[in-house]
Amino acid sequence: MSSYALELLDGSHNRAGFFSGLESVDRYLRETARGHLEKGISVTRVLVETNARTPKPVLGYFSLSCISIEAKEWPGAPKGLPRQAVSAVLLGRLAVAQSAQGRGIGSMLLATARQLARETIVRSGGVGLVADAANEEVVEFYAKYGFLRVTPKGLRMFLPTASLEGGMEISIK
Ligand SMILES: CC(C)(COP(=O)(O)OP(=O)(O)OC[C@H]1O[C@@H](n2cnc3c(N)ncnc32)[C@H](O)[C@@H]1OP(=O)(O)O)[C@@H](O)C(=O)NCCC(=O)NCCS
């Protein structure tokens, strides 16, 4: 049975060989994620098999950053928020390699992102976890895990801090 490790993205990972089926998230990993990590713009973590040799194939990845949002009117946002911007954690990207999809890796990565977001919010404050779905299908993926649409037809999704507390049952098949 394989075992997996979640690592901070670095030069040992095969970014060029990652294909999720969604060009924008593949390009982000290939061209942007390392620079963003070095500059402190966002943090990308990748899932690899523990015994993988360099360049390690990337099974999946996600990126987190801290953002400011005006969430007063958002569904699920705490009552009485100020009109000004407040803090939240952004799940900027989440993707699984096409060859590894459908095995529970996406939900496992999402559960880990939730956990990291919760730790950030406990330490520094924040109203929840925000995710930008790439399309309607992905909206359904996030909705399955409690994310709410910010606007009726928009692709921005929100998981309020109170919902971050709930656990997710997950396993990799
Ligand atoms: C969306 C994505 C991350 C899901 O990863 P995955 O490892 O295949 O998902 P899992 O195996 O953990 O599936 C978890 C559940 O979500 C559902 N699901 C998977 N992909 C889905 C999708 N694209 N849309 C809706 N639901 C989806 C599965 O059916 C499963 O439901 P079940 O537990 O009822 O069977 C992956 O398909 C992917 O990387 N897609 C391309 C990139 C992308 O769209 N990223 C998201 C936006 S940045």
PDBQT file of the ligand as one rigid body, heavy atoms in Angstrom, charges set to zero:
ROOT
HETATM    1  C1  LIG A 201     -12.218  18.658  -8.327  1.00  0.00    +0.000 C 
HETATM    2  C2  LIG A 201     -11.074  17.717  -7.914  1.00  0.00    +0.000 C 
HETATM    3  C3  LIG A 201     -10.059  18.486  -7.037  1.00  0.00    +0.000 C 
HETATM    4  C4  LIG A 201     -11.635  16.536  -7.115  1.00  0.00    +0.000 C 
HETATM    5  O1  LIG A 201     -10.568  15.683  -6.715  1.00  0.00    +0.000 OA
HETATM    6  P1  LIG A 201     -10.757  14.090  -6.621  1.00  0.00    +0.000 P 
HETATM    7  O2  LIG A 201      -9.570  13.520  -5.932  1.00  0.00    +0.000 OA
HETATM    8  O3  LIG A 201     -11.062  13.540  -7.961  1.00  0.00    +0.000 OA
HETATM    9  O4  LIG A 201     -12.061  13.997  -5.713  1.00  0.00    +0.000 OA
HETATM   10  P2  LIG A 201     -12.430  12.865  -4.650  1.00  0.00    +0.000 P 
HETATM   11  O5  LIG A 201     -12.044  11.525  -5.183  1.00  0.00    +0.000 OA
HETATM   12  O6  LIG A 201     -11.895  13.262  -3.329  1.00  0.00    +0.000 OA
HETATM   13  O7  LIG A 201     -14.017  12.992  -4.667  1.00  0.00    +0.000 OA
HETATM   14  C5  LIG A 201     -14.728  13.495  -3.595  1.00  0.00    +0.000 C 
HETATM   15  C6  LIG A 201     -16.160  13.661  -3.983  1.00  0.00    +0.000 C 
HETATM   16  O8  LIG A 201     -16.314  14.769  -4.874  1.00  0.00    +0.000 OA
HETATM   17  C7  LIG A 201     -16.942  14.357  -6.095  1.00  0.00    +0.000 C 
HETATM   18  N1  LIG A 201     -16.271  15.052  -7.186  1.00  0.00    +0.000 N 
HETATM   19  C8  LIG A 201     -15.040  14.810  -7.665  1.00  0.00    +0.000 A 
HETATM   20  N2  LIG A 201     -14.743  15.649  -8.660  1.00  0.00    +0.000 NA
HETATM   21  C9  LIG A 201     -15.817  16.441  -8.825  1.00  0.00    +0.000 A 
HETATM   22  C10 LIG A 201     -16.119  17.495  -9.701  1.00  0.00    +0.000 A 
HETATM   23  N3  LIG A 201     -15.258  17.916 -10.637  1.00  0.00    +0.000 N 
HETATM   24  N4  LIG A 201     -17.331  18.064  -9.578  1.00  0.00    +0.000 NA
HETATM   25  C11 LIG A 201     -18.220  17.653  -8.660  1.00  0.00    +0.000 A 
HETATM   26  N5  LIG A 201     -17.986  16.654  -7.785  1.00  0.00    +0.000 NA
HETATM   27  C12 LIG A 201     -16.802  16.052  -7.881  1.00  0.00    +0.000 A 
HETATM   28  C13 LIG A 201     -16.713  12.863  -6.171  1.00  0.00    +0.000 C 
HETATM   29  O9  LIG A 201     -17.733  12.240  -6.927  1.00  0.00    +0.000 OA
HETATM   30  C14 LIG A 201     -16.750  12.453  -4.727  1.00  0.00    +0.000 C 
HETATM   31  O10 LIG A 201     -18.077  12.283  -4.284  1.00  0.00    +0.000 OA
HETATM   32  P3  LIG A 201     -18.524  10.961  -3.469  1.00  0.00    +0.000 P 
HETATM   33  O11 LIG A 201     -17.700  10.997  -2.200  1.00  0.00    +0.000 OA
HETATM   34  O12 LIG A 201     -19.979  11.207  -3.238  1.00  0.00    +0.000 OA
HETATM   35  O13 LIG A 201     -18.198   9.837  -4.359  1.00  0.00    +0.000 OA
HETATM   36  C15 LIG A 201     -10.347  17.113  -9.173  1.00  0.00    +0.000 C 
HETATM   37  O14 LIG A 201     -11.310  16.499  -9.976  1.00  0.00    +0.000 OA
HETATM   38  C16 LIG A 201      -9.585  18.122 -10.013  1.00  0.00    +0.000 C 
HETATM   39  O15 LIG A 201      -8.437  18.413  -9.717  1.00  0.00    +0.000 OA
HETATM   40  N6  LIG A 201     -10.168  18.663 -11.087  1.00  0.00    +0.000 N 
HETATM   41  C17 LIG A 201      -9.493  19.567 -11.989  1.00  0.00    +0.000 C 
HETATM   42  C18 LIG A 201      -9.044  20.852 -11.313  1.00  0.00    +0.000 C 
HETATM   43  C19 LIG A 201     -10.181  21.578 -10.621  1.00  0.00    +0.000 C 
HETATM   44  O16 LIG A 201     -11.296  21.642 -11.155  1.00  0.00    +0.000 OA
HETATM   45  N7  LIG A 201      -9.868  22.146  -9.412  1.00  0.00    +0.000 N 
HETATM   46  C20 LIG A 201     -10.845  22.820  -8.565  1.00  0.00    +0.000 C 
HETATM   47  C21 LIG A 201     -10.907  24.290  -8.769  1.00  0.00    +0.000 C 
HETATM   48  S1  LIG A 201      -9.445  25.203  -8.527  1.00  0.00    +0.000 SA
ENDROOT
TORSDOF 0
